[in-house]
């Protein structure tokens, strides 16, 4: 291509609007694309206040070809990751680019150069802006729209990212299941489930709407502790937990939640989020002035749930308590009108969870990828 390439840091309001506009330009003719909730994405990118950026520096960039913006990226440093893993690793996220290897390479190289200037020795991504949020590049499963809070992109993104020197670090899998599958478990899994309930005298309850704030904190604190040994995981800060709790208040349905307790102590938490994406697609990602009403009123019409987590405290892991936690949700989900679920995402390296889901009848439908590169 002969038209001039230019890459520059986002510094103005016009740049920030162009950063958001990239998505609309790239996907306007793709029926499987679902726009983000624009107000939420502005926070996650750091254009509006978000606690992730209280201590983590970032810089957004745009790339243009012949004066037309064709790509975007955010480079960021996650200091807690580097303290936890004793690394000097930077990250990139919110990557989008046209099918233009030269423009993409310039964009990724510019982000990597910024990370070098911050003292980083390696780069990883895409994370938007960490593993606690949306992450990964879709590399399998382009035939259907994503579920709520799962990323989507064209097939050529994998090719462009690898062309800039990145290699696969880890894959993330999504599994589809009919709710009926969860009622008819493999006999061995059913035996384990009953034995665990008997041995530990586990009781499970849904989220208590009268204690919503404290129960959501239970979910998030168990989430934080349960993933201590998970690949790439970094706990959310206290401010992030508070921020997430406020956002989940609107989205969490008590019938789709479960808190497992032993002797009155919460030891496990599981929840599903309704797949709001069809509604988000209809409202164009705009909550205001009236989109939030549509999102709220459509809740009873949504037949699909994304099963995000069944997290168990480390001292109780490998006993099958995750299954017990999810079992409580199934009858309520059916009564709610749910017919289909998706377990997403599951790390490729998490053999225990993958094997359990596959033995239970889950079918892998999508694969996302996270990449690494030395700087």
C-alpha positions as CSV (number, residue, x, y, z in Angstrom):
1,X,0.0,0.0,0.0
2,X,1.3,3.4,-0.9
3,X,-0.9,5.7,1.2
4,X,0.9,7.3,4.2
5,X,0.8,5.6,7.5
6,X,0.7,7.5,10.8
7,X,0.5,6.4,14.4
8,X,0.1,8.8,17.3
9,X,-0.9,8.8,21.0
10,X,-4.5,9.7,22.0
11,X,-4.4,13.0,23.7
12,X,-7.6,15.0,22.8
13,X,-11.3,14.6,22.9
14,X,-11.3,14.1,19.1
15,X,-8.8,11.3,19.4
16,X,-10.9,9.6,22.1
17,X,-14.0,9.8,19.9
18,X,-12.0,8.4,17.0
19,X,-10.8,5.6,19.2
20,X,-14.4,4.6,19.9
21,X,-15.5,5.1,16.3
22,X,-13.0,2.5,15.1
23,X,-15.3,-0.2,16.3
24,X,-18.3,1.2,14.5
25,X,-16.4,1.5,11.3
26,X,-14.8,-2.0,11.4
27,X,-18.0,-3.9,12.3
28,X,-20.9,-2.0,10.8
29,X,-21.6,-4.8,8.3
30,X,-20.9,-7.8,10.6
31,X,-24.2,-9.3,11.8
32,X,-22.3,-11.2,14.6
33,X,-20.8,-8.1,16.1
34,X,-22.3,-6.7,19.3
35,X,-21.3,-3.2,20.3
36,X,-20.0,-2.6,23.8
37,X,-21.9,-0.7,26.4
38,X,-20.2,2.5,25.3
39,X,-20.2,4.2,28.8
40,X,-18.6,1.1,30.3
41,X,-16.0,0.8,27.6
42,X,-14.9,4.5,28.1
43,X,-14.2,3.6,31.8
44,X,-12.4,0.4,30.9
45,X,-10.1,2.2,28.4
46,X,-9.4,4.9,31.0
47,X,-11.2,7.7,29.2
48,X,-13.5,8.0,32.3
49,X,-12.5,7.2,35.9
50,X,-11.9,3.5,36.7
51,X,-10.1,2.2,39.7
52,X,-7.9,-0.1,37.7
53,X,-6.0,3.0,36.5
54,X,-5.5,4.5,39.9
55,X,-2.0,3.0,40.0
56,X,-1.5,1.5,36.5
57,X,-0.3,3.9,33.7
58,X,-1.7,3.5,30.2
59,X,-1.5,5.2,26.8
60,X,-3.9,4.8,23.9
61,X,-2.8,5.0,20.3
62,X,-4.4,5.4,16.8
63,X,-3.1,4.4,13.4
64,X,-4.3,5.9,10.1
65,X,-3.8,5.1,6.5
66,X,-4.0,8.0,4.0
67,X,-5.6,10.1,6.7
68,X,-8.3,7.6,7.7
69,X,-8.1,5.9,11.1
70,X,-7.8,2.2,10.6
71,X,-6.7,0.9,14.0
72,X,-6.4,1.4,17.8
73,X,-4.7,0.0,20.8
74,X,-4.1,0.6,24.5
75,X,-0.7,0.0,26.1
76,X,-0.7,-0.4,29.9
77,X,1.4,-1.5,32.9
78,X,-0.2,-3.7,35.6
79,X,2.1,-3.1,38.6
80,X,0.4,-5.7,40.7
81,X,1.0,-8.4,38.0
82,X,4.7,-7.6,38.0
83,X,4.9,-7.6,41.8
84,X,3.1,-10.9,41.9
85,X,5.0,-12.7,39.2
86,X,8.3,-10.9,39.6
87,X,8.3,-9.8,36.0
88,X,8.6,-6.6,34.0
89,X,5.7,-7.4,31.7
90,X,3.5,-4.8,30.0
91,X,0.2,-5.4,28.3
92,X,-1.9,-4.3,25.4
93,X,-5.7,-4.3,25.0
94,X,-8.6,-2.9,23.0
95,X,-6.7,-3.8,19.8
96,X,-8.6,-3.3,16.6
97,X,-7.2,-2.9,13.0
98,X,-8.2,-3.3,9.4
99,X,-6.7,-6.2,7.4
100,X,-3.5,-4.2,6.9
101,X,-0.4,-5.9,8.2
102,X,1.8,-2.8,7.8
103,X,-0.7,-0.6,9.8
104,X,-1.2,-3.3,12.5
105,X,2.6,-3.9,12.9
106,X,3.2,-0.1,13.3
107,X,0.4,0.0,15.9
108,X,1.7,-2.9,17.9
109,X,5.3,-1.8,17.6
110,X,4.3,1.7,18.9
111,X,2.6,0.2,21.9
112,X,5.6,-2.0,22.6
113,X,8.0,1.0,22.4
114,X,5.9,2.8,24.9
115,X,6.1,-0.3,27.2
116,X,9.9,-0.3,26.8
117,X,10.0,3.3,27.9
118,X,8.1,2.3,31.0
119,X,10.9,-0.3,31.7
120,X,9.0,-3.4,30.5
121,X,10.9,-6.4,29.1
122,X,7.9,-8.3,27.7
123,X,4.4,-7.7,26.4
124,X,1.1,-9.7,26.7
125,X,-2.4,-9.2,25.4
126,X,-5.0,-8.5,24.5
127,X,-6.5,-7.8,27.9
128,X,-9.2,-5.2,28.3
129,X,-7.6,-4.1,30.7
130,X,-6.8,-7.4,32.7
131,X,-7.9,-11.0,33.0
132,X,-10.7,-9.8,35.3
133,X,-12.4,-8.2,32.4
134,X,-12.8,-9.0,28.7
135,X,-9.7,-10.5,27.1
136,X,-8.3,-12.6,24.3
137,X,-8.5,-12.7,20.5
138,X,-11.1,-14.9,19.0
139,X,-9.4,-17.6,16.8
140,X,-12.2,-20.2,16.6
141,X,-16.0,-19.9,16.6
142,X,-16.8,-17.0,14.1
143,X,-20.1,-18.5,13.1
144,X,-22.2,-17.0,16.0
145,X,-22.3,-13.8,18.1
146,X,-20.4,-13.7,21.4
147,X,-22.1,-13.9,24.7
148,X,-22.2,-11.0,27.2
149,X,-18.7,-9.7,28.0
150,X,-16.9,-12.0,25.6
151,X,-14.7,-10.5,22.9
152,X,-15.3,-10.7,19.2
153,X,-13.1,-9.9,16.2
154,X,-12.5,-10.9,12.6
155,X,-10.4,-14.1,11.8
156,X,-7.4,-12.1,10.5
157,X,-6.5,-10.6,13.9
158,X,-4.6,-13.7,14.8
159,X,-2.5,-13.4,11.7
160,X,-1.8,-9.7,12.3
161,X,-0.8,-10.1,15.9
162,X,1.6,-13.0,15.1
163,X,3.1,-10.9,12.2
164,X,4.2,-8.4,14.8
165,X,6.2,-11.1,16.6
166,X,3.7,-12.3,19.2
167,X,3.3,-16.0,20.0
168,X,0.5,-17.9,21.7
169,X,0.7,-17.8,25.5
170,X,-2.6,-19.3,26.6
171,X,-6.0,-20.2,25.0
172,X,-9.4,-19.6,26.6
173,X,-12.3,-21.9,25.8
174,X,-16.1,-21.4,25.8
175,X,-18.5,-24.4,26.2
176,X,-22.1,-24.5,25.2
177,X,-24.6,-26.7,27.2
178,X,-28.3,-27.2,27.3
179,X,-29.7,-26.8,30.7
180,X,-31.1,-30.3,30.5
181,X,-27.5,-31.6,30.4
182,X,-26.9,-30.2,33.9
183,X,-29.9,-32.3,35.1
184,X,-28.5,-35.5,33.7
185,X,-24.9,-35.6,34.9
186,X,-22.5,-38.4,34.2
187,X,-23.2,-41.0,37.0
188,X,-19.6,-40.6,38.4
189,X,-20.0,-36.8,38.6
190,X,-23.4,-37.3,40.3
191,X,-21.9,-39.6,42.8
192,X,-19.1,-37.1,43.6
193,X,-21.6,-34.4,44.0
194,X,-23.7,-36.3,46.5
195,X,-20.6,-37.6,48.4
196,X,-19.2,-34.0,48.7
197,X,-22.5,-32.7,50.1
198,X,-22.6,-35.5,52.6
199,X,-19.0,-35.3,53.7
200,X,-18.9,-31.5,54.2
201,X,-22.5,-30.9,55.0
202,X,-22.6,-28.2,52.4
203,X,-25.6,-25.9,52.2
204,X,-26.2,-23.5,49.2
205,X,-28.3,-20.4,49.0
206,X,-28.9,-17.7,46.4
207,X,-27.8,-14.1,46.8
208,X,-29.9,-12.3,49.4
209,X,-31.3,-9.1,47.9
210,X,-31.6,-7.6,51.4
211,X,-27.9,-8.0,51.9
212,X,-27.0,-7.4,48.3
213,X,-23.8,-5.4,48.9
214,X,-22.3,-7.7,51.4
215,X,-23.2,-10.8,49.4
216,X,-21.7,-9.4,46.2
217,X,-18.5,-8.8,48.2
218,X,-18.6,-12.4,49.2
219,X,-18.7,-13.4,45.6
220,X,-15.9,-11.1,44.6
221,X,-13.7,-12.0,47.6
222,X,-14.1,-15.7,47.0
223,X,-13.3,-15.0,43.3
224,X,-10.1,-13.2,44.4
225,X,-8.9,-15.9,46.7
226,X,-10.0,-18.9,44.6
227,X,-7.9,-18.0,41.6
228,X,-4.6,-17.5,43.5
229,X,-2.9,-20.3,41.5
230,X,-4.5,-19.6,38.2
231,X,-2.4,-18.7,35.1
232,X,-1.8,-15.0,34.8
233,X,-4.3,-14.1,37.5
234,X,-4.0,-10.8,39.5
235,X,-6.5,-10.1,42.3
236,X,-8.8,-7.1,42.0
237,X,-8.0,-4.2,44.3
238,X,-10.5,-3.2,47.0
239,X,-11.5,-0.2,44.9
240,X,-12.1,-2.5,41.9
241,X,-14.2,-4.8,44.0
242,X,-16.4,-1.9,45.1
243,X,-16.7,-0.7,41.5
244,X,-17.6,-4.1,40.2
245,X,-20.1,-4.6,43.0
246,X,-21.9,-1.4,41.9
247,X,-22.0,-2.6,38.3
248,X,-23.2,-6.1,39.2
249,X,-26.2,-4.8,41.2
250,X,-28.0,-4.0,38.0
251,X,-27.0,-7.2,36.2
252,X,-27.1,-10.1,38.8
253,X,-30.2,-12.1,39.0
254,X,-30.6,-13.8,42.5
255,X,-32.0,-17.0,40.9
256,X,-28.7,-17.4,38.9
257,X,-26.4,-17.2,41.9
258,X,-25.2,-19.6,44.6
259,X,-23.2,-19.3,47.8
260,X,-21.9,-22.5,49.3
261,X,-21.5,-22.6,53.0
262,X,-19.9,-25.0,55.5
263,X,-20.7,-24.4,59.1
264,X,-22.1,-21.0,58.1
265,X,-18.8,-19.9,56.4
266,X,-19.0,-19.0,52.7
267,X,-16.5,-21.3,50.9
268,X,-17.8,-21.2,47.3
269,X,-19.7,-18.9,45.0
270,X,-21.1,-19.3,41.6
271,X,-23.2,-17.1,39.3
272,X,-24.4,-16.7,35.8
273,X,-25.1,-13.5,33.9
274,X,-27.9,-13.4,31.4
275,X,-26.7,-13.0,27.9
276,X,-27.7,-9.4,27.5
277,X,-26.0,-9.1,24.1
278,X,-29.1,-9.4,21.9
279,X,-30.6,-6.5,23.8
280,X,-27.4,-4.5,23.7
281,X,-27.3,-5.0,19.9
282,X,-30.8,-3.6,19.6
283,X,-30.0,-0.5,21.7
284,X,-26.7,0.0,19.9
285,X,-24.7,-0.2,23.2
286,X,-26.3,3.1,24.4
287,X,-27.7,2.9,28.0
288,X,-29.0,6.5,27.9
289,X,-31.5,8.0,27.7
290,X,-33.7,4.9,27.4
291,X,-31.5,1.9,26.7
292,X,-31.2,0.9,30.3
293,X,-35.0,0.5,30.5
294,X,-34.9,-1.9,27.6
295,X,-32.0,-3.8,29.2
296,X,-34.1,-4.1,32.4
297,X,-37.4,-5.0,30.9
298,X,-35.9,-7.7,28.5
299,X,-34.4,-9.7,31.4
300,X,-37.3,-12.1,31.6
301,X,-37.2,-12.8,27.9
302,X,-33.5,-13.9,27.8
303,X,-33.2,-17.7,27.4
304,X,-29.4,-17.9,27.6
305,X,-27.0,-17.5,30.5
306,X,-23.3,-17.2,30.7
307,X,-22.0,-19.3,33.6
308,X,-19.0,-17.1,34.6
309,X,-17.6,-18.9,37.6
310,X,-18.0,-21.5,40.3
311,X,-15.1,-20.5,42.5
312,X,-14.1,-22.3,45.7
313,X,-11.6,-21.3,48.4
314,X,-8.2,-22.9,47.9
315,X,-8.5,-25.2,50.9
316,X,-11.7,-26.8,49.5
317,X,-10.7,-27.1,45.8
318,X,-10.4,-30.4,44.0
319,X,-13.3,-31.8,46.1
320,X,-16.1,-31.1,43.7
321,X,-17.6,-28.2,45.6
322,X,-17.8,-26.2,42.4
323,X,-20.3,-28.7,41.1
324,X,-22.3,-28.5,44.3
325,X,-22.4,-24.7,44.0
326,X,-23.7,-24.8,40.4
327,X,-26.3,-27.5,41.2
328,X,-28.3,-25.1,43.3
329,X,-28.7,-22.7,40.3
330,X,-30.1,-25.3,37.8
331,X,-33.8,-25.6,39.0
332,X,-34.1,-21.9,39.5
333,X,-32.6,-21.2,36.0
334,X,-35.1,-23.6,34.4
335,X,-38.0,-21.9,36.3
336,X,-36.6,-18.5,35.1
337,X,-36.9,-19.7,31.5
338,X,-33.2,-20.5,30.8
339,X,-32.7,-23.2,28.1
340,X,-29.1,-22.7,27.3
341,X,-25.8,-22.0,29.1
342,X,-22.3,-21.2,28.2
343,X,-19.3,-21.8,30.4
344,X,-16.8,-19.1,29.5
345,X,-14.1,-18.6,29.7
346,X,-12.0,-21.7,30.8
347,X,-8.3,-21.6,30.6
348,X,-6.7,-24.3,28.3
349,X,-4.4,-25.2,31.2
350,X,-7.3,-25.7,33.6
351,X,-7.6,-29.4,32.9
352,X,-9.8,-30.1,36.0
353,X,-12.6,-27.7,34.9
354,X,-12.3,-28.5,31.2
355,X,-12.6,-32.3,31.9
356,X,-15.6,-31.8,34.2
357,X,-17.5,-29.7,31.7
358,X,-16.7,-32.0,28.8
359,X,-17.7,-35.1,30.9
360,X,-21.0,-33.2,31.7
361,X,-21.8,-32.8,28.0
362,X,-20.4,-29.3,27.3
363,X,-19.4,-28.7,23.7
364,X,-16.6,-26.4,22.9
365,X,-17.8,-23.6,20.7
366,X,-15.2,-20.8,20.8
367,X,-11.5,-20.4,21.4
368,X,-9.8,-17.1,22.4
369,X,-6.0,-16.5,22.5
370,X,-3.6,-14.4,24.6
371,X,-0.2,-13.7,23.1
372,X,3.3,-13.0,24.5
373,X,6.3,-11.2,23.1
374,X,9.7,-10.4,24.4
375,X,10.7,-6.7,24.1
